[in-house]
């Protein structure tokens, strides 16, 4: 639903955050399961786009906490890409879960 002037209402932004988190989580799971480098690159690209959606929606909501959580997710995801340990995997999953709760 749009407010005159083209500014989406807050529920729309919340839906965008939720969708972005779901897409990121799905990509993260698929990235871990994939055996093909080309496919992994596509998942990484999709996940980075999801992070941008989350950031844009959080800015629209003017929610600094969501922006902070998105940055934490981005940082932990980069650490996972650099060093795919189970500890780094758990950090990313924790960040995903936190964002889901905040965006809910």
C-alpha positions as CSV (number, residue, x, y, z in Angstrom):
1,X,0.0,0.0,0.0
2,X,1.4,3.4,-0.9
3,X,1.0,6.7,0.8
4,X,0.5,9.6,-1.6
5,X,4.0,10.8,-2.6
6,X,5.3,7.3,-3.2
7,X,6.6,6.6,0.3
8,X,5.7,3.0,1.3
9,X,4.1,2.4,4.7
10,X,6.0,0.8,7.5
11,X,4.4,-2.7,7.1
12,X,5.8,-2.7,3.5
13,X,9.3,-2.1,4.8
14,X,8.9,-4.8,7.5
15,X,7.8,-7.2,4.8
16,X,10.8,-6.4,2.7
17,X,13.1,-7.0,5.7
18,X,11.4,-10.3,6.4
19,X,11.7,-11.3,2.7
20,X,15.3,-10.3,2.6
21,X,16.1,-12.3,5.7
22,X,14.3,-15.4,4.3
23,X,16.2,-15.1,1.0
24,X,19.5,-14.7,2.7
25,X,18.8,-17.7,5.0
26,X,17.8,-19.9,2.0
27,X,20.9,-18.8,0.1
28,X,23.1,-19.5,3.1
29,X,21.7,-23.1,3.5
30,X,22.1,-23.7,-0.2
31,X,25.6,-22.3,-0.3
32,X,26.6,-24.8,2.4
33,X,25.1,-27.7,0.5
34,X,26.3,-26.8,-3.0
35,X,29.2,-28.7,-4.5
36,X,29.5,-26.5,-7.6
37,X,31.6,-23.3,-7.6
38,X,29.4,-21.5,-10.2
39,X,26.3,-22.3,-8.1
40,X,28.1,-21.0,-5.0
41,X,28.9,-17.7,-6.7
42,X,25.2,-17.3,-7.6
43,X,24.2,-17.9,-4.0
44,X,26.7,-15.4,-2.8
45,X,25.4,-12.8,-5.3
46,X,21.8,-13.5,-4.2
47,X,22.8,-13.2,-0.5
48,X,24.6,-9.9,-1.1
49,X,21.5,-8.5,-2.9
50,X,19.4,-9.7,0.1
51,X,21.6,-7.8,2.5
52,X,21.0,-4.7,0.3
53,X,17.2,-5.2,0.5
54,X,17.4,-5.5,4.3
55,X,19.5,-2.4,4.6
56,X,17.2,-0.3,2.3
57,X,14.1,-1.4,4.2
58,X,15.7,-0.8,7.6
59,X,16.6,2.7,6.4
60,X,13.0,3.2,5.3
61,X,11.8,2.1,8.8
62,X,14.5,4.4,10.3
63,X,15.4,1.5,12.5
64,X,19.0,1.8,13.6
65,X,18.9,-1.6,15.4
66,X,17.9,-3.4,12.2
67,X,20.8,-1.6,10.4
68,X,23.2,-2.6,13.1
69,X,22.0,-6.3,12.9
70,X,22.3,-6.2,9.1
71,X,25.9,-5.0,9.4
72,X,26.7,-7.7,11.9
73,X,25.2,-10.3,9.5
74,X,27.3,-8.9,6.6
75,X,30.5,-9.0,8.7
76,X,29.9,-12.5,10.0
77,X,29.0,-13.7,6.6
78,X,32.2,-12.3,5.2
79,X,34.1,-14.1,8.0
80,X,32.3,-17.3,7.1
81,X,33.3,-16.9,3.4
82,X,36.9,-16.3,4.5
83,X,36.9,-19.1,7.0
84,X,33.9,-21.5,6.7
85,X,34.1,-23.0,10.2
86,X,31.1,-24.3,12.2
87,X,31.7,-21.4,14.6
88,X,31.4,-18.8,11.9
89,X,28.4,-20.7,10.5
90,X,26.7,-20.5,13.9
91,X,27.4,-16.7,14.1
92,X,25.6,-16.2,10.7
93,X,22.7,-18.3,11.7
94,X,22.4,-16.4,15.0
95,X,22.4,-13.1,13.1
96,X,19.7,-14.5,10.8
97,X,17.6,-15.5,13.7
98,X,18.0,-12.1,15.4
99,X,17.0,-10.3,12.3
100,X,13.9,-12.6,11.9
101,X,12.8,-11.7,15.5
102,X,13.4,-8.0,15.0
103,X,11.7,-7.8,11.7
104,X,8.7,-9.9,12.9
